[in-house]
Amino acid sequence: MAKTTFVTVEIDDSDGSFSVDLTGFEGKGCDAVIKAFAEISEPSKVIEKPEYKFVASQQKQIRK
Amino acid sequence: MSKYSTNPVPTFKDAALLIAALQEMGFEANEIEHHAIAQQLFDYHGQPTKYTDRNGDKANVILRRTAVNRHLSGGASNDIGFKQHGDGSFSALISQYDSAYANNQWIGKLTAAYTRQSVIQKAAKQGFKFVGSRQENGKTKLQFSRVGR
C-alpha cells in the first residue's frame, strides 16, 4: 500500500523566514525536498524525520 | 518629496512570484505592470524621475502611483518599482514619501507572501499537493502531502 508523506512549512508572516518540518515524511527523497525549498532561501530550521537523522549520523561515523 | 532609494530584496528572483505576492498584498492583476525591459518611473506630478539613475529611474515590475494611492498611502504617491538585476534578483525602488507606508514592515510582509507563493510552487514541482494552511502566532503553516514514491 502506498504511503502518504506529509511536509509542513512554517513561514514567519513578518519577514518571510521559514522552517521545514519533515517528521511526517515517509520513504526516500527528503534531500530533494530540502534542496528545492533551499532554492527560495536558506530555511531557518529543518526538522528532519527521525530515521534520516539516524542514517545521517551513521554516515558521518563511517566517514571517520 | 519624491527622492527614490534602492532597497535590495535578494529573496525576490522570479517576477511571476513577485506579481502573485503583490496580488496577495491586495493589488489587482491589472494594477501590476511587468516589463522585460525596465520602464520609467514617474513622480506624483507625473514627471519622470532620475534619482537612482541619470538616465531615469526604471523598473521591471511597477505599481503606478494611482494604485499605490488606492492601496497604500491614499495621498500623493509616486510609482513603486522593482528592478531586476543581471543575477535575477530584484531591488525595490521606493520614494521617500512612500517609504512611510511601503516601509521595512511592508517589505517583510511582501517577502512572506513571496515565500508562500514560492513554497507552494516548489512543493508542486516535487509532486506535493497543497493540503491547507493555518495561521497562528504571526506564522503561516502550509501543509503538503504526496502519495507513494
Backbone of each chain as ProteinMPNN parsed JSONL, in Angstrom:
{"seq_chain_A": "MAKTTFVTVEIDDSDGSFSVDLTGFEGKGCDAVIKAFAEISEPSKVIEKPEYKFVASQQKQIRK", "coords_chain_A": {"N_chain_A": [[0.845, -1.198, 0.0], [0.518, 2.198, -0.85], [2.376, 4.764, 0.718], [1.558, 7.776, 2.462], [3.087, 10.861, 2.413], [3.907, 13.609, 4.469], [4.619, 17.075, 4.514], [5.442, 19.951, 6.297], [5.522, 23.438, 6.141], [6.565, 26.261, 7.804], [5.993, 29.645, 7.855], [7.261, 32.806, 8.701], [5.209, 35.508, 9.1], [6.06, 38.117, 9.217], [8.561, 38.503, 8.083], [9.155, 36.556, 6.204], [10.93, 34.477, 6.691], [11.51, 30.956, 7.019], [10.683, 27.591, 8.152], [11.207, 24.058, 7.738], [9.367, 21.149, 8.224], [9.906, 17.834, 8.444], [8.974, 15.626, 9.754], [6.775, 14.081, 9.146], [7.482, 12.731, 6.921], [7.636, 10.069, 4.691], [9.516, 7.337, 3.454], [11.958, 7.625, 0.724], [13.805, 10.531, -0.448], [13.772, 12.955, 0.884], [15.934, 14.642, 0.905], [15.927, 15.856, -1.617], [13.644, 17.382, -1.377], [14.319, 19.181, 0.665], [16.412, 20.488, -0.642], [15.033, 21.682, -2.771], [13.383, 23.57, -1.458], [15.374, 25.113, -0.316], [16.247, 26.568, -2.443], [14.695, 28.807, -2.496], [15.312, 30.404, -0.21], [17.679, 30.113, 2.445], [16.408, 27.784, 4.705], [15.344, 28.633, 8.036], [15.257, 26.654, 9.862], [15.375, 23.09, 9.802], [13.41, 20.405, 10.418], [14.171, 17.224, 10.698], [13.127, 13.904, 9.632], [13.054, 11.214, 12.018], [14.479, 8.779, 11.303], [16.056, 9.676, 9.21], [17.861, 11.358, 10.455], [19.167, 9.436, 11.949], [20.366, 7.778, 9.988], [21.986, 9.68, 8.725], [23.749, 10.326, 10.809], [25.023, 7.891, 11.105], [26.346, 7.706, 8.65], [28.164, 9.764, 8.931], [29.746, 8.7, 10.922], [30.855, 6.504, 9.604], [32.39, 7.795, 7.674], [34.407, 8.793, 9.273]], "CA_chain_A": [[0.0, 0.0, 0.0], [1.328, 3.426, -0.967], [2.401, 5.598, 1.919], [1.37, 9.218, 2.239], [4.112, 11.681, 3.06], [3.478, 14.982, 4.788], [5.649, 18.085, 4.779], [4.861, 21.203, 6.782], [6.423, 24.597, 6.063], [6.075, 27.355, 8.649], [6.556, 30.917, 7.358], [7.053, 33.974, 9.557], [4.468, 36.499, 8.309], [6.656, 39.456, 9.297], [9.786, 38.669, 7.28], [9.282, 35.513, 5.192], [11.828, 33.366, 7.06], [10.67, 29.764, 7.114], [11.289, 26.326, 8.572], [10.618, 22.896, 7.058], [9.177, 20.031, 9.148], [9.832, 16.588, 7.668], [8.693, 14.487, 10.655], [5.743, 13.237, 8.544], [7.985, 12.272, 5.618], [7.802, 8.608, 4.588], [10.274, 6.89, 2.294], [13.168, 8.345, 0.319], [13.623, 11.747, -1.24], [13.648, 14.21, 1.647], [17.054, 15.517, 0.496], [15.477, 16.64, -2.784], [12.649, 18.353, -0.898], [15.069, 20.235, 1.38], [17.157, 21.235, -1.665], [14.074, 22.513, -3.536], [12.981, 24.719, -0.638], [16.552, 25.959, -0.078], [16.411, 27.464, -3.603], [13.978, 30.062, -2.184], [16.348, 30.981, 0.645], [18.077, 29.101, 3.424], [15.423, 27.662, 5.787], [15.915, 28.936, 9.353], [15.315, 25.396, 10.614], [14.828, 21.909, 9.135], [13.159, 19.323, 11.377], [14.284, 16.024, 9.872], [12.461, 12.711, 10.154], [13.997, 10.555, 12.933], [15.372, 7.806, 10.652], [17.007, 10.421, 8.383], [18.924, 11.807, 11.368], [19.918, 8.242, 12.342], [21.203, 7.389, 8.844], [22.991, 10.729, 8.521], [24.785, 10.217, 11.844], [25.791, 6.684, 10.787], [27.224, 8.036, 7.527], [29.258, 10.577, 9.46], [30.641, 7.799, 11.662], [31.579, 5.697, 8.619], [33.396, 8.658, 7.059], [35.527, 8.918, 10.196]], "C_chain_A": [[0.888, 1.259, 0.0], [1.23, 4.261, 0.307], [2.153, 7.054, 1.531], [2.373, 9.98, 3.09], [3.565, 13.08, 3.321], [4.69, 15.867, 5.041], [4.929, 19.353, 5.233], [5.915, 22.301, 6.703], [5.788, 25.724, 6.874], [6.782, 28.64, 8.234], [6.234, 32.036, 8.334], [6.415, 35.08, 8.719], [5.103, 37.886, 8.323], [7.874, 39.624, 8.397], [10.014, 37.569, 6.241], [10.278, 34.403, 5.515], [10.959, 32.124, 7.292], [11.443, 28.552, 7.61], [10.525, 25.181, 7.908], [10.56, 21.741, 8.051], [8.947, 18.755, 8.334], [9.501, 15.378, 8.542], [7.614, 13.568, 10.067], [6.17, 12.658, 7.206], [8.219, 10.765, 5.646], [8.629, 8.298, 3.343], [11.459, 7.785, 1.97], [12.819, 9.676, -0.363], [13.558, 13.037, -0.447], [14.795, 15.175, 1.33], [16.623, 16.446, -0.644], [14.484, 17.715, -2.357], [13.353, 19.512, -0.197], [15.784, 21.127, 0.365], [16.226, 22.174, -2.435], [13.666, 23.749, -2.737], [14.158, 25.667, -0.394], [16.841, 26.877, -1.262], [15.703, 28.802, -3.369], [14.911, 30.932, -1.346], [16.634, 29.921, 1.703], [17.0, 28.984, 4.513], [16.08, 27.956, 7.139], [16.068, 27.663, 10.169], [14.753, 24.277, 9.746], [14.657, 20.834, 10.198], [13.113, 18.04, 10.57], [13.496, 14.873, 10.474], [13.476, 11.922, 10.965], [14.979, 9.606, 12.24], [16.407, 8.489, 9.76], [18.182, 10.861, 9.241], [19.812, 10.631, 11.738], [20.882, 7.824, 11.233], [22.326, 8.391, 8.639], [24.103, 10.617, 9.564], [25.644, 8.987, 11.613], [26.799, 6.968, 9.668], [28.421, 8.849, 8.0], [30.266, 9.688, 10.18], [31.481, 6.964, 10.701], [32.701, 6.516, 7.981], [34.621, 8.811, 7.952], [36.413, 7.69, 10.046]], "O_chain_A": [[1.863, 1.358, 0.746], [0.157, 4.436, 0.885], [2.49, 7.495, 0.433], [2.492, 9.775, 4.298], [2.853, 13.651, 2.494], [5.653, 15.463, 5.693], [3.94, 19.771, 4.632], [7.051, 22.12, 7.141], [4.633, 26.091, 6.66], [8.01, 28.719, 8.255], [5.087, 32.202, 8.748], [7.006, 35.54, 7.742], [4.726, 38.744, 7.524], [8.197, 40.739, 7.987], [10.973, 37.644, 5.474], [10.461, 33.486, 4.714], [9.807, 32.237, 7.712], [12.668, 28.483, 7.511], [9.351, 25.318, 7.563], [11.573, 21.385, 8.653], [7.942, 18.613, 7.637], [9.717, 14.238, 8.132], [7.538, 12.398, 10.443], [5.344, 12.156, 6.444], [8.917, 10.252, 6.521], [8.455, 8.93, 2.301], [11.909, 8.582, 2.793], [11.686, 9.897, -0.79], [13.317, 14.102, -1.015], [14.642, 16.388, 1.472], [16.91, 17.643, -0.639], [14.479, 18.819, -2.902], [13.032, 20.678, -0.429], [15.773, 22.353, 0.482], [16.582, 23.318, -2.716], [13.611, 24.852, -3.282], [13.969, 26.878, -0.277], [17.584, 27.85, -1.127], [16.067, 29.812, -3.971], [15.251, 32.051, -1.729], [15.897, 28.943, 1.826], [16.701, 29.974, 5.182], [17.229, 27.578, 7.368], [16.909, 27.594, 11.065], [13.77, 24.479, 9.032], [15.631, 20.4, 10.811], [12.15, 17.784, 9.848], [13.225, 14.857, 11.675], [14.663, 11.952, 10.638], [16.171, 9.619, 12.545], [17.504, 7.964, 9.566], [19.339, 10.762, 8.834], [21.031, 10.766, 11.837], [22.055, 7.551, 11.486], [23.474, 8.012, 8.409], [25.276, 10.793, 9.236], [26.845, 9.007, 11.882], [27.949, 6.532, 9.726], [29.544, 8.654, 7.536], [31.476, 9.885, 10.07], [32.667, 6.736, 10.94], [33.807, 6.02, 7.771], [35.742, 8.942, 7.459], [37.429, 7.575, 10.732]]}, "seq_chain_B": "MSKYSTNPVPTFKDAALLIAALQEMGFEANEIEHHAIAQQLFDYHGQPTKYTDRNGDKANVILRRTAVNRHLSGGASNDIGFKQHGDGSFSALISQYDSAYANNQWIGKLTAAYTRQSVIQKAAKQGFKFVGSRQENGKTKLQFSRVGR", "coords_chain_B": {"N_chain_B": [[8.13, 65.281, -1.318], [10.035, 63.33, -3.498], [12.22, 61.724, -3.751], [13.929, 58.826, -4.738], [14.909, 55.706, -3.249], [17.04, 52.827, -3.296], [16.294, 49.535, -2.479], [17.667, 46.551, -1.86], [16.241, 43.355, -2.417], [16.974, 40.407, -1.908], [15.67, 37.938, -1.82], [13.67, 37.949, -3.723], [13.384, 36.612, -6.843], [11.966, 35.863, -8.98], [9.796, 37.093, -11.293], [7.095, 36.433, -11.779], [6.296, 35.216, -9.404], [6.685, 37.332, -7.659], [4.745, 39.092, -8.611], [2.466, 37.587, -8.015], [2.699, 37.644, -5.248], [2.36, 40.384, -4.757], [-0.281, 40.612, -5.511], [-1.406, 39.063, -3.526], [-1.012, 40.851, -1.513], [-2.977, 42.669, -1.973], [-3.093, 44.158, -4.349], [-4.553, 44.561, -7.579], [-4.507, 42.374, -10.465], [-4.441, 43.829, -12.862], [-3.265, 46.148, -12.037], [-0.629, 45.827, -11.801], [2.296, 46.181, -13.442], [4.369, 44.42, -15.74], [7.471, 44.31, -17.193], [9.725, 43.204, -19.637], [11.853, 44.705, -20.446], [13.183, 47.213, -18.474], [11.15, 49.929, -17.355], [10.357, 53.476, -17.279], [9.936, 55.248, -14.163], [7.518, 57.37, -12.531], [6.909, 60.498, -10.841], [4.702, 61.995, -8.311], [3.695, 64.135, -9.67], [3.593, 63.239, -12.164], [5.927, 63.373, -13.497], [8.918, 62.15, -15.045], [11.445, 60.467, -13.154], [14.854, 60.776, -11.864], [16.534, 59.819, -9.837], [18.026, 57.555, -8.953], [19.323, 56.864, -11.178], [20.934, 58.459, -13.792], [19.87, 58.354, -16.288], [17.288, 57.94, -15.824], [14.935, 56.656, -13.444], [14.243, 53.326, -13.462], [12.211, 50.345, -13.767], [11.271, 46.831, -13.66], [9.024, 45.505, -12.691], [6.167, 47.197, -11.911], [4.269, 49.314, -9.809], [1.937, 51.6, -10.421], [1.433, 55.06, -9.514], [-1.272, 55.662, -9.053], [-2.398, 53.245, -8.245], [-0.84, 52.774, -5.993], [-1.623, 54.915, -4.404], [-4.292, 54.145, -4.031], [-4.136, 51.716, -2.601], [-2.152, 51.917, -0.605], [-1.141, 54.577, 0.397], [-3.077, 56.608, 0.052], [-2.664, 59.174, -0.703], [-0.392, 61.483, -2.117], [1.202, 59.732, -3.864], [4.141, 58.27, -5.432], [5.305, 56.331, -8.271], [5.969, 52.875, -7.521], [8.664, 50.721, -7.87], [10.154, 47.602, -8.983], [13.211, 46.54, -9.661], [14.885, 44.346, -11.817], [17.947, 42.633, -11.617], [21.033, 41.602, -13.287], [21.718, 39.124, -12.162], [19.299, 38.077, -11.606], [18.075, 38.808, -9.248], [16.026, 41.155, -7.359], [15.615, 44.713, -6.762], [13.885, 46.972, -4.677], [12.402, 49.992, -5.644], [11.633, 52.716, -4.007], [9.977, 55.672, -3.17], [10.893, 58.46, -1.029], [8.634, 59.624, 0.151], [6.737, 57.54, -0.064], [7.933, 55.627, 1.474], [7.03, 55.811, 4.004], [4.837, 54.228, 4.12], [5.244, 51.997, 2.442], [7.263, 50.527, 3.881], [9.974, 48.969, 5.814], [8.537, 47.052, 7.214], [6.384, 46.549, 5.509], [7.763, 45.569, 3.282], [8.752, 43.274, 4.501], [6.367, 41.834, 4.932], [5.601, 41.51, 2.285], [7.717, 39.949, 1.43], [7.172, 37.653, 2.92], [4.77, 36.889, 1.707], [5.751, 36.381, -0.851], [7.435, 34.236, -0.256], [5.527, 32.317, 0.562], [4.182, 31.889, -1.89], [6.343, 30.892, -3.365], [7.013, 28.548, -1.946], [4.715, 26.994, -2.317], [4.856, 26.645, -5.088], [7.358, 25.301, -5.371], [6.841, 22.976, -3.897], [4.811, 21.801, -5.414], [6.254, 21.182, -7.709], [7.766, 19.135, -6.704], [5.946, 17.184, -6.572], [4.053, 17.388, -4.596], [0.863, 17.843, -3.035], [-1.1, 20.615, -2.18], [-2.387, 20.805, 0.975], [-3.51, 22.419, 2.953], [-3.725, 25.509, 4.91], [-2.843, 27.231, 7.935], [-3.032, 29.935, 10.241], [-1.117, 31.06, 12.947], [0.062, 32.778, 15.795], [1.458, 34.797, 14.34], [2.532, 33.375, 12.285], [2.444, 31.39, 9.291], [1.312, 28.206, 8.601], [1.926, 25.845, 6.198], [0.663, 22.962, 4.766], [1.574, 19.99, 3.06], [1.002, 17.106, 1.002], [2.021, 13.883, -0.259], [1.555, 11.036, -2.189], [2.864, 7.755, -2.204], [6.004, 6.824, -3.839]], "CA_chain_B": [[9.49, 64.813, -1.647], [9.879, 62.076, -4.229], [13.516, 61.079, -3.975], [13.864, 57.364, -4.644], [16.068, 54.958, -2.754], [17.053, 51.442, -3.766], [16.336, 48.563, -1.374], [17.818, 45.196, -2.405], [15.411, 42.3, -1.821], [17.6, 39.254, -2.56], [14.772, 36.774, -1.884], [12.865, 38.016, -4.942], [14.162, 36.218, -8.025], [11.039, 35.431, -10.019], [8.807, 38.162, -11.475], [5.725, 35.903, -11.671], [6.015, 35.016, -7.976], [6.585, 38.671, -7.07], [3.429, 39.607, -9.005], [1.481, 36.843, -7.209], [2.817, 38.145, -3.869], [1.743, 41.717, -4.73], [-1.729, 40.383, -5.546], [-1.756, 38.62, -2.171], [-0.975, 42.059, -0.671], [-4.163, 43.474, -2.248], [-3.094, 44.81, -5.66], [-5.237, 43.812, -8.638], [-3.596, 41.953, -11.537], [-4.311, 44.899, -13.87], [-2.547, 47.292, -11.455], [0.784, 45.457, -11.705], [2.932, 46.107, -14.767], [5.594, 43.615, -15.84], [8.162, 44.627, -18.446], [11.009, 42.522, -19.833], [12.82, 45.817, -20.433], [12.78, 48.138, -17.41], [10.465, 51.146, -17.823], [10.495, 54.691, -16.467], [9.038, 55.541, -13.04], [7.052, 58.764, -12.523], [6.584, 61.001, -9.505], [3.282, 62.309, -8.098], [3.277, 65.134, -10.668], [3.627, 62.598, -13.474], [7.224, 63.667, -14.117], [9.898, 61.063, -14.93], [12.437, 60.739, -12.1], [16.242, 60.39, -12.177], [17.256, 59.843, -8.566], [18.987, 56.451, -8.803], [19.974, 56.648, -12.474], [20.863, 59.734, -14.533], [19.044, 58.134, -17.482], [15.903, 57.732, -15.397], [14.67, 55.513, -12.547], [13.484, 52.354, -14.25], [11.931, 49.086, -13.084], [10.637, 45.788, -14.482], [7.681, 45.31, -12.13], [5.809, 48.566, -11.483], [2.95, 49.698, -9.278], [1.805, 53.019, -10.74], [1.067, 55.852, -8.337], [-2.723, 55.608, -8.784], [-2.624, 52.01, -7.476], [-0.205, 52.955, -4.684], [-2.553, 55.793, -3.671], [-5.501, 53.398, -3.709], [-3.936, 50.612, -1.649], [-1.201, 52.156, 0.481], [-0.991, 55.881, 1.039], [-4.256, 57.459, -0.034], [-2.225, 60.559, -0.875], [0.326, 61.901, -3.318], [2.269, 58.746, -4.056], [4.914, 58.125, -6.672], [5.341, 54.926, -8.67], [6.887, 51.97, -6.813], [9.201, 49.794, -8.867], [11.047, 46.505, -8.609], [14.14, 46.412, -10.787], [15.57, 43.052, -11.835], [19.36, 42.739, -11.977], [21.577, 40.546, -14.142], [21.731, 37.827, -11.465], [17.905, 37.664, -11.399], [17.5, 39.352, -8.01], [15.32, 42.428, -7.503], [15.684, 45.778, -5.769], [12.678, 47.793, -4.655], [12.621, 51.437, -5.775], [10.526, 53.31, -3.249], [10.271, 57.082, -2.902], [10.949, 58.845, 0.385], [7.252, 59.818, 0.593], [6.04, 56.261, 0.065], [8.586, 54.741, 2.45], [6.252, 55.87, 5.249], [3.859, 53.129, 4.048], [5.972, 50.859, 1.871], [8.468, 50.538, 4.726], [10.579, 47.645, 6.034], [7.48, 46.132, 7.646], [5.636, 46.196, 4.302], [8.657, 44.69, 2.5], [8.78, 41.994, 5.218], [5.11, 41.116, 4.642], [5.664, 41.137, 0.873], [8.663, 38.823, 1.371], [6.45, 36.477, 3.429], [3.828, 36.495, 0.653], [6.58, 35.798, -1.918], [7.883, 32.919, 0.222], [4.364, 31.416, 0.491], [3.981, 31.534, -3.299], [7.491, 30.07, -3.79], [6.921, 27.231, -1.298], [3.638, 26.248, -2.997], [5.367, 26.281, -6.421], [8.419, 24.284, -5.232], [6.218, 21.734, -3.423], [4.097, 21.215, -6.557], [7.278, 20.596, -8.601], [8.22, 17.901, -6.053], [4.823, 16.25, -6.6], [3.211, 17.517, -3.406], [-0.425, 18.507, -3.157], [-1.346, 21.553, -1.077], [-3.482, 20.287, 1.802], [-4.186, 23.55, 3.603], [-2.869, 26.396, 5.688], [-3.454, 27.889, 9.092], [-2.194, 30.999, 10.804], [-1.105, 31.204, 14.406], [1.205, 33.495, 16.372], [2.221, 35.527, 13.326], [3.169, 32.449, 11.332], [1.537, 30.605, 8.446], [1.757, 26.819, 8.401], [1.419, 25.253, 4.961], [0.879, 21.509, 4.792], [1.554, 19.337, 1.749], [1.065, 15.644, 1.061], [2.391, 13.183, -1.506], [1.31, 9.601, -2.051], [3.783, 6.86, -2.889], [7.437, 7.071, -4.051]], "C_chain_B": [[9.379, 63.474, -2.354], [11.186, 61.348, -4.469], [13.407, 59.568, -3.755], [15.106, 56.809, -3.951], [15.911, 53.504, -3.187], [17.191, 50.507, -2.57], [16.478, 47.161, -1.957], [16.916, 44.201, -1.663], [15.878, 40.986, -2.447], [16.701, 38.029, -2.674], [13.983, 36.762, -3.196], [13.754, 37.693, -6.153], [13.262, 35.92, -9.216], [9.908, 36.463, -10.126], [7.379, 37.649, -11.282], [5.337, 35.703, -10.205], [5.874, 36.354, -7.256], [5.21, 39.278, -7.38], [2.323, 38.909, -8.192], [1.496, 37.34, -5.758], [2.17, 39.529, -3.743], [0.213, 41.6, -4.772], [-2.225, 39.917, -4.173], [-1.808, 39.813, -1.211], [-2.107, 43.034, -1.019], [-4.2, 44.171, -3.591], [-3.801, 43.921, -6.69], [-4.223, 43.47, -9.731], [-3.367, 43.081, -12.547], [-3.629, 46.158, -13.322], [-1.041, 47.029, -11.388], [1.347, 45.32, -13.123], [4.167, 45.223, -14.689], [6.22, 43.87, -17.209], [9.48, 43.864, -18.505], [12.129, 43.56, -19.831], [12.313, 46.856, -19.435], [12.219, 49.44, -17.981], [10.565, 52.269, -16.793], [9.464, 54.769, -15.323], [8.698, 57.044, -13.063], [6.689, 59.192, -11.108], [5.105, 61.41, -9.432], [2.758, 63.393, -9.033], [3.177, 64.507, -12.062], [4.918, 62.863, -14.224], [8.169, 62.466, -13.989], [10.993, 61.436, -13.922], [13.81, 60.194, -12.488], [17.078, 60.346, -10.897], [18.321, 58.75, -8.449], [19.765, 56.201, -10.095], [19.826, 57.931, -13.289], [20.042, 59.607, -15.818], [17.573, 57.902, -17.126], [15.78, 56.524, -14.481], [13.77, 54.543, -13.3], [13.3, 51.053, -13.475], [11.211, 48.123, -14.018], [9.219, 45.453, -14.001], [7.295, 46.638, -11.483], [4.382, 48.636, -10.946], [2.84, 51.191, -9.551], [1.177, 53.768, -9.559], [-0.421, 55.824, -8.023], [-3.051, 54.376, -7.94], [-2.02, 52.132, -6.081], [-1.087, 53.845, -3.807], [-3.753, 55.002, -3.165], [-5.274, 52.4, -2.57], [-3.042, 50.93, -0.456], [-1.339, 53.517, 1.142], [-2.263, 56.713, 1.091], [-3.9, 58.912, -0.295], [-1.535, 60.799, -2.191], [1.514, 60.974, -3.589], [2.975, 58.872, -5.395], [4.832, 56.649, -7.075], [6.28, 54.153, -7.745], [7.363, 50.953, -7.841], [10.038, 48.694, -8.248], [11.929, 46.248, -9.83], [14.879, 45.082, -10.701], [16.999, 43.238, -12.338], [19.798, 41.543, -12.818], [21.563, 39.169, -13.499], [20.313, 37.338, -11.144], [17.268, 38.27, -10.168], [16.869, 40.729, -8.273], [15.737, 43.423, -6.422], [14.386, 46.552, -5.851], [13.083, 49.255, -4.779], [11.408, 52.13, -5.166], [10.897, 54.749, -2.912], [10.247, 57.351, -1.398], [9.533, 59.016, 0.952], [6.591, 58.467, 0.871], [6.688, 55.32, 1.078], [7.922, 54.827, 3.825], [5.262, 54.703, 5.305], [4.538, 51.852, 3.538], [7.332, 50.789, 2.584], [9.024, 49.118, 4.897], [9.532, 46.604, 6.429], [6.68, 45.636, 6.432], [6.467, 45.249, 3.429], [8.718, 43.303, 3.152], [7.537, 41.171, 4.918], [5.075, 40.658, 3.183], [6.612, 39.945, 0.684], [7.986, 37.543, 1.857], [5.462, 35.967, 2.383], [4.576, 35.818, -0.5], [7.022, 34.38, -1.516], [6.736, 31.909, 0.149], [4.146, 30.945, -0.946], [5.094, 30.597, -3.785], [7.394, 28.653, -3.236], [5.859, 26.385, -2.008], [4.116, 25.772, -4.37], [6.406, 25.151, -6.323], [7.817, 22.945, -4.82], [5.502, 21.031, -4.574], [5.086, 20.55, -7.506], [7.823, 19.299, -8.031], [7.09, 16.87, -5.961], [3.911, 16.319, -5.388], [1.923, 18.265, -3.725], [-0.611, 19.412, -1.943], [-2.571, 21.078, -0.304], [-4.247, 21.439, 2.452], [-3.21, 24.399, 4.39], [-3.609, 26.875, 6.924], [-2.468, 28.896, 9.654], [-2.28, 30.979, 12.313], [0.182, 31.886, 14.838], [2.082, 34.166, 15.32], [2.937, 34.639, 12.33], [2.106, 31.715, 10.536], [2.127, 29.219, 8.271], [1.103, 26.284, 7.145], [1.692, 23.761, 5.019], [0.679, 20.925, 3.393], [1.591, 17.828, 1.944], [1.433, 15.082, -0.311], [2.201, 11.698, -1.258], [2.368, 8.84, -2.825], [5.211, 7.326, -2.915], [8.289, 6.305, -3.059]], "O_chain_B": [[8.699, 62.572, -1.864], [11.251, 60.448, -5.306], [12.877, 59.099, -2.747], [16.199, 57.366, -4.054], [14.802, 53.02, -3.412], [18.093, 50.666, -1.749], [15.51, 46.625, -2.497], [16.844, 44.21, -0.434], [15.267, 40.498, -3.397], [16.932, 37.171, -3.526], [13.665, 35.696, -3.721], [14.725, 38.392, -6.444], [13.745, 35.745, -10.335], [9.159, 36.678, -9.173], [6.545, 38.338, -10.694], [4.205, 35.98, -9.809], [5.049, 36.497, -6.354], [4.59, 39.9, -6.518], [1.373, 39.549, -7.74], [0.45, 37.445, -5.118], [1.509, 39.818, -2.746], [-0.495, 42.389, -4.146], [-3.298, 40.309, -3.715], [-2.547, 39.797, -0.226], [-2.192, 44.111, -0.429], [-5.234, 44.73, -3.956], [-3.665, 42.698, -6.674], [-3.223, 44.164, -9.908], [-2.251, 43.274, -13.031], [-3.437, 47.127, -14.057], [-0.271, 47.895, -10.972], [0.927, 44.457, -13.894], [4.915, 45.261, -13.712], [5.585, 43.672, -18.245], [10.257, 43.873, -17.551], [13.209, 43.327, -19.288], [11.177, 47.321, -19.526], [12.74, 49.982, -18.956], [10.819, 52.039, -15.611], [8.298, 54.411, -15.488], [9.477, 57.866, -13.544], [6.232, 58.393, -10.29], [4.35, 61.195, -10.381], [1.548, 63.565, -9.183], [2.736, 65.151, -13.015], [5.012, 62.617, -15.426], [8.216, 61.831, -12.935], [11.411, 62.592, -13.854], [13.929, 59.289, -13.314], [18.223, 60.799, -10.894], [19.399, 58.993, -7.906], [20.731, 55.438, -10.116], [18.715, 58.433, -13.459], [19.578, 60.604, -16.372], [16.73, 57.695, -17.999], [16.426, 55.499, -14.698], [12.67, 54.9, -13.722], [14.126, 50.7, -12.633], [10.624, 48.525, -15.023], [8.334, 45.157, -14.804], [8.006, 47.143, -10.614], [3.439, 48.103, -11.53], [3.585, 51.975, -8.962], [0.485, 53.182, -8.725], [-0.807, 55.946, -6.861], [-3.877, 54.445, -7.031], [-2.601, 51.661, -5.103], [-1.278, 53.57, -2.623], [-4.18, 55.163, -2.022], [-6.116, 52.259, -1.683], [-3.154, 50.29, 0.59], [-1.627, 53.594, 2.336], [-2.5, 57.438, 2.057], [-4.742, 59.794, -0.126], [-2.012, 60.383, -3.247], [2.672, 61.39, -3.545], [2.48, 59.485, -6.34], [4.345, 55.818, -6.307], [7.262, 54.702, -7.245], [6.563, 50.393, -8.59], [10.561, 48.83, -7.141], [11.461, 45.804, -10.878], [15.429, 44.73, -9.658], [17.236, 43.905, -13.345], [19.035, 40.601, -13.03], [21.416, 38.16, -14.189], [20.143, 36.31, -10.49], [16.044, 38.255, -10.041], [17.151, 41.373, -9.284], [16.151, 43.043, -5.327], [13.844, 46.771, -6.935], [14.003, 49.708, -4.098], [10.314, 52.128, -5.732], [11.997, 55.016, -2.427], [9.674, 56.594, -0.614], [9.257, 58.611, 2.081], [5.964, 58.277, 1.914], [6.077, 54.337, 1.497], [8.209, 54.019, 4.708], [4.892, 54.242, 6.385], [4.415, 50.781, 4.133], [8.387, 50.965, 1.976], [8.599, 48.188, 4.212], [9.617, 45.438, 6.042], [6.344, 44.455, 6.34], [5.954, 44.26, 2.906], [8.734, 42.285, 2.46], [7.623, 39.967, 4.678], [4.589, 39.57, 2.874], [6.345, 39.048, -0.116], [8.193, 36.473, 1.285], [5.327, 34.758, 2.189], [4.113, 34.822, -1.055], [6.987, 33.454, -2.325], [6.941, 30.772, -0.277], [3.95, 29.755, -1.195], [4.838, 29.639, -4.515], [7.653, 27.679, -3.944], [6.076, 25.201, -2.269], [3.827, 24.647, -4.777], [6.355, 24.179, -7.076], [8.224, 21.897, -5.323], [5.575, 19.808, -4.698], [4.804, 19.482, -8.049], [8.295, 18.445, -8.782], [7.253, 15.814, -5.35], [3.093, 15.426, -5.168], [1.89, 19.177, -4.551], [-0.314, 19.019, -0.815], [-3.661, 20.964, -0.864], [-5.477, 21.434, 2.495], [-2.033, 24.065, 4.525], [-4.839, 26.92, 6.954], [-1.251, 28.736, 9.557], [-3.364, 30.894, 12.89], [1.257, 31.603, 14.309], [3.309, 34.109, 15.402], [3.836, 35.085, 11.617], [1.011, 31.45, 11.032], [3.275, 29.061, 7.854], [-0.123, 26.266, 7.032], [2.817, 23.34, 5.289], [-0.233, 21.299, 2.656], [2.141, 17.331, 2.927], [1.199, 15.695, -1.352], [2.637, 11.169, -0.235], [2.73, 9.21, -3.942], [5.603, 8.151, -2.089], [9.516, 6.399, -3.097]]}, "name": "protein", "num_of_chains": 2, "seq": "MAKTTFVTVEIDDSDGSFSVDLTGFEGKGCDAVIKAFAEISEPSKVIEKPEYKFVASQQKQIRKMSKYSTNPVPTFKDAALLIAALQEMGFEANEIEHHAIAQQLFDYHGQPTKYTDRNGDKANVILRRTAVNRHLSGGASNDIGFKQHGDGSFSALISQYDSAYANNQWIGKLTAAYTRQSVIQKAAKQGFKFVGSRQENGKTKLQFSRVGR"}
